[in-house]
Amino acid sequence: MMSRATVIVGIDEAGRGPLAGPVVAAACHIPLPVFKRKKSYGAWAPMEKIREDEFLIADSKALTPDQREKAFEWITQNCFFGIGIADNVSIDTKGILASTEVAMQTALQMLAEHITPTYVIIDGRDHFWFDYPHSSIIRGDDSEPTIAAASIIAKVTRDTMMIEAAKEFPVYGFDGHKGYGSSLHIEAIKKHGPCAIHRRTFLRNIMPTLSRDSAASPSMKTTIFRQ
């Protein structure tokens, strides 16, 4: 345990906006030094000197899938972290903001089983509540490496879940758009109707007569990696 040391934990989420699938949150503490890399946007690396095999820790949206996978592997092997998932049933029942907070709380609780946070920083402008001193930082995934690392964990975890969902529901193309409202996705919804992982409250503009209770929605699960 490092309860007497400064333990900064970053939290971020992936999947607030899609029409299908869960919202996934991650909490991360990086116990090793990381070094600033690029001036154009926030990016860090665990190597002091640039190497040929270097990868970046940055806002997940600024990285390629291959870069995210490499960073995800290092983070999950060297950092303390937790993952929280709120599925589409939770989103339809509680709303996306409350479900995001539940996922973040779960992620932080999992991390706190292994290390005690002294301060928590959350990406964005929302003011969620945690049992630790905390603050929200707009564009925190550009300015704080722990938030950037959390964004990578959340994004890779959610993308993996949606790729798996595509095997069960192949007509929607989840492995491509990951549940976001692409034209192909919307056309598939109109043609086939929603499947078990669609957020019915997000489909009202597409299918105004749709009931959110019109089909059962099983929870999506994934393996939780923790140090």
C-alpha positions as a printed Julia matrix, in Angstrom:
227×3 Matrix{Float64}:
   0.0     0.0     0.0
   1.08    3.6    -0.71
  -1.49    5.36    1.45
   1.05    7.91    2.82
   2.41    8.83   -0.57
   0.76   11.15   -3.08
  -1.51    9.0    -5.2
  -3.1    10.92   -8.06
  -5.84    8.96   -9.81
  -7.27    9.97  -13.17
 -10.75    9.01  -14.34
 -12.23    9.1   -17.82
 -14.98    7.36  -19.76
 -15.78    6.13  -23.24
 -19.18    5.75  -24.84
 -21.49    8.51  -23.67
 -22.79    9.29  -27.13
 -23.37    5.98  -28.98
 -26.76    4.54  -29.81
 -25.77    1.1   -28.53
 -23.61   -0.57  -25.95
 -22.37    0.46  -22.51
 -20.6     3.47  -21.14
 -17.23    2.36  -19.76
 -15.18    4.27  -17.19
 -11.63    3.7   -16.02
  -9.6     4.93  -13.07
  -5.81    4.86  -13.24
  -2.77    5.69  -11.11
   0.64    5.64  -12.79
   3.24    4.7   -10.15
   6.19    5.22  -12.49
   7.52    8.46  -14.01
   6.31    9.35  -17.5
   7.93   11.92  -19.74
   6.36   14.65  -21.85
   6.69   14.07  -25.58
   4.77   16.35  -27.97
   3.96   20.03  -27.74
   1.0    19.98  -30.14
  -1.16   17.95  -27.72
  -0.74   16.18  -24.41
   1.36   13.05  -24.83
   3.66   11.15  -22.52
   5.86    8.05  -22.71
   7.38    5.82  -20.01
  10.85    6.16  -21.59
  13.0     9.21  -20.82
  14.67    9.11  -24.22
  12.8     8.58  -27.48
  13.24    5.04  -28.78
  12.27    3.33  -31.99
   9.68    1.19  -30.18
   8.2     4.13  -28.26
   4.45    4.42  -27.71
   2.45    7.32  -26.34
   0.08    7.83  -23.45
  -2.37   10.46  -24.68
  -6.05   11.19  -25.16
  -7.32    7.95  -26.67
  -8.98    9.85  -29.52
  -5.58   11.22  -30.61
  -4.08    7.74  -30.97
  -4.45    5.11  -33.66
  -5.94    1.72  -32.68
  -2.46    0.19  -32.77
  -1.04    2.95  -30.56
  -3.92    2.5   -28.11
  -3.35   -1.26  -27.92
   0.37   -0.81  -27.19
  -0.33    1.81  -24.53
  -3.13   -0.31  -23.05
  -0.76   -3.27  -22.69
   1.85   -1.19  -20.85
  -0.7     0.55  -18.62
  -2.45   -2.66  -17.57
   0.89   -4.3   -16.78
   2.47   -1.42  -14.87
  -0.29    0.71  -13.34
  -3.06    0.46  -10.79
  -6.47    0.69  -12.4
 -10.12   -0.29  -12.26
 -12.9    -0.48  -14.83
 -16.6     0.27  -14.41
 -19.35   -0.57  -16.87
 -22.93    0.7   -17.06
 -24.91   -1.15  -19.73
 -27.67    0.12  -22.0
 -30.37   -0.96  -19.51
 -28.84    1.31  -16.87
 -28.56    4.13  -19.4
 -32.22    3.78  -20.41
 -33.34    3.58  -16.79
 -31.1     6.09  -15.0
 -29.93    8.32  -17.84
 -26.48    8.67  -19.31
 -25.1    11.1   -16.73
 -26.08    8.98  -13.71
 -24.89    5.82  -15.44
 -21.54    7.45  -16.2
 -21.16    8.35  -12.54
 -21.99    4.77  -11.49
 -19.35    3.42  -13.89
 -16.77    5.89  -12.56
 -17.56    5.02   -8.95
 -17.17    1.31   -9.73
 -13.83    1.89  -11.47
 -12.51    3.91   -8.55
 -13.7     1.35   -5.99
 -11.86   -1.41   -7.85
  -8.65    0.62   -7.95
  -9.01    1.51   -4.26
  -8.92   -2.19   -3.36
  -5.2    -2.05   -4.17
  -4.08    1.51   -3.49
  -5.59    4.47   -1.62
  -6.09    7.62   -3.71
  -5.07   10.93   -2.16
  -6.58   13.02   -4.98
  -8.86   12.19   -7.91
  -9.02   14.14  -11.17
 -11.85   13.6   -13.64
 -11.96   14.54  -17.31
 -14.66   17.01  -18.28
 -16.82   19.67  -16.7
 -19.32   17.47  -14.83
 -19.14   17.6   -11.05
 -19.39   14.0    -9.92
 -19.0    13.09   -6.25
 -16.34   10.74   -4.87
 -15.21    9.76   -1.38
 -11.82   11.38   -1.98
 -10.68   14.96   -2.62
 -11.36   15.54   -6.31
 -11.83   18.02   -9.11
 -12.91   18.02  -12.74
 -10.56   19.22  -15.47
 -11.81   20.28  -18.9
  -9.7    18.54  -21.55
  -7.9    16.74  -18.76
  -6.92   13.95  -21.14
  -4.67   16.51  -22.85
  -3.07   17.84  -19.68
  -2.91   14.96  -17.18
  -1.2    11.63  -17.95
  -3.33    9.68  -15.46
  -6.53   10.85  -17.17
  -5.04   10.07  -20.59
  -4.16    6.58  -19.38
  -7.7     6.12  -18.06
  -9.11    7.24  -21.41
  -7.06    4.54  -23.15
  -8.24    1.82  -20.78
 -11.87    2.86  -21.17
 -11.7     3.17  -24.96
  -9.89   -0.13  -25.6
 -12.17   -1.99  -23.18
 -15.33   -0.62  -24.78
 -14.11   -1.17  -28.34
 -13.31   -4.78  -27.47
 -16.81   -5.26  -26.09
 -18.4    -3.81  -29.24
 -16.26   -5.99  -31.49
 -17.52   -9.0   -29.54
 -21.11   -7.7   -29.81
 -20.7    -7.58  -33.61
 -20.35  -11.36  -33.61
 -23.74  -11.75  -31.95
 -25.46   -8.95  -33.88
 -23.63   -8.85  -37.24
 -26.19   -6.81  -39.21
 -25.37   -3.6   -37.3
 -21.62   -3.39  -37.93
 -20.67   -2.71  -34.31
 -17.06   -3.67  -35.0
 -16.77   -0.65  -37.29
 -18.66    2.26  -35.71
 -18.66    0.86  -32.15
 -22.31    1.78  -31.69
 -22.11    5.43  -32.75
 -24.75    6.89  -35.03
 -23.14    6.41  -38.42
 -25.39    6.44  -41.5
 -24.89    2.7   -41.98
 -25.81    2.05  -38.36
 -28.97    4.15  -38.57
 -29.99    2.43  -41.8
 -29.53   -0.96  -40.11
 -31.7     0.1   -37.17
 -34.47    1.26  -39.5
 -34.29   -1.97  -41.48
 -33.91   -4.52  -38.67
 -35.11   -2.64  -35.59
 -33.02   -2.37  -32.42
 -31.19   -5.3   -30.87
 -30.7    -6.18  -27.22
 -27.84   -3.72  -26.63
 -29.37   -0.62  -28.24
 -30.16    2.34  -26.0
 -33.85    2.78  -26.66
 -33.96    6.28  -25.17
 -31.32    7.28  -27.72
 -33.4     6.02  -30.67
 -36.47    8.22  -30.27
 -35.56   10.48  -33.18
 -35.02    7.43  -35.38
 -38.0     5.36  -34.19
 -40.41    7.68  -32.29
 -42.86    4.9   -31.37
 -40.2     2.64  -29.85
 -40.66    1.62  -26.22
 -37.53    1.35  -24.13
 -38.96   -1.85  -22.62
 -39.75   -3.51  -25.95
 -36.94   -6.06  -25.66
 -34.84   -7.63  -22.96
 -31.27   -6.36  -22.79
 -28.6    -8.6   -21.3
 -25.64   -7.02  -19.56
 -22.39   -6.79  -21.5
 -19.44   -8.07  -19.52
 -15.7    -7.97  -19.98
 -12.66   -9.14  -18.08
 -11.44   -6.66  -15.47
  -7.65   -6.35  -15.4
  -6.09   -5.09  -12.19
  -2.54   -5.05  -10.83
